[in-house]
C-alpha cells in the first residue's frame, strides 16, 4: 500500500464519519425542534436542513447547521421558523409572529 492509497483510504473513512455526524445532528435537530414546538403548543409540520458548514466558534471546530421548520399555531396557517445549531446544541431559534 502506497502513501497515496493510505491517504485516500483515510479521507474516505473521514468522509463517512462526517456524513454520519451530520445525519446525527439532523436527527437531534428534529427532536429538539419537536420538543420546542410541543413546549410552545405549536404543531410541527416539517423540518429541513438548509445549510451546514464548519465553524470555529464556541471553542472548538464543529458543524454550524441552519434548519428551517414549518409549524402552525392554530392548525390552519403555516409559518416558517429557523434554528441554528453548533454540533448537537441549539443556539438560536427564530420564529415569525404567528396566530394562536
N, C-alpha and C positions, 0 to 999 in steps of 0.2 A: 504494500500500500504506500503510495507516494504522499508527499506532504499536501499536494493539491487535492487529492482524493480525501484525505483526512479533514482538511478544511471544509470541503464541500459536504462531507458527512456531518460535521458538527453544525454547519449552517442549516442543513435540513432538519436536524434534531431541534435546534434553537427555534426555527420557524414553526415546527409542530408544537413545541411547548408554548410559544406565544399565542398561537391560534387557540389552544385550549384555555389559556389565561383570559383572552378576550371573550371567549364563549362563557367562561365562568363569571366574568364581570357583567355580561349581558343578563345572565340568569339572576344574579344578585340584584341588578337594577330592576328587573321585573318584580322581584319580591319586595324590594324597598318601595317602589312606586305603588304597588298594590297595597302595602301597609299604610302608606301615606294617604291614599285615596280612601281606604276604609276608616282611618282615623278622622278624616275631614268629611266623612259621609258623602263621598263622590263615587260615581260609577266609572270604573276604569274600562275604556273601550279598546285601546291598542297601545303598544309600546314599540318604538323603532329606534335603533341606534343611528344617529346622524353623522357623527364624526368621532374618530379615535386617533390620537397622536401621542407621542411620547412627551412627558412633561418632567421638568426638573424642579418643580415647585414642591413645597412642603417637606423638604429634607431628603427626598430620595427620588430616584428615577422610577416612574410608573406611568401607566396609561391614563391620559385625560380623555374621558369619553363624554359626549353630549348625546342625550336621549330625548326624543320627542314622544310625548304620550298624549292620547286623546282621552278626554273624560267628559262626563256630563254631571251637572249639579242637580238637574230636575228630571232627567230621563228623556227630555225632548231635544235639547240643544247639545251641540258638540263643540268643545273647545280644545285648543292645543296648548299644552304646557311643556316646559323644558327642564331637564335635570342634568346637572354636571356632576361627574364622579371622578375622583382620583383613585385608581385601583378599584376596590370594592366599597369605598366610602363616599357617601353622598355629601357634596359640599355646597350645592346651590340648587334651589328649586324656584322656578319662575312660572307663575300662573297668571293668565289674564283675568280681569273681572268676569264673573260668571253669575248666572241666575241660580237662585236656590229653589 
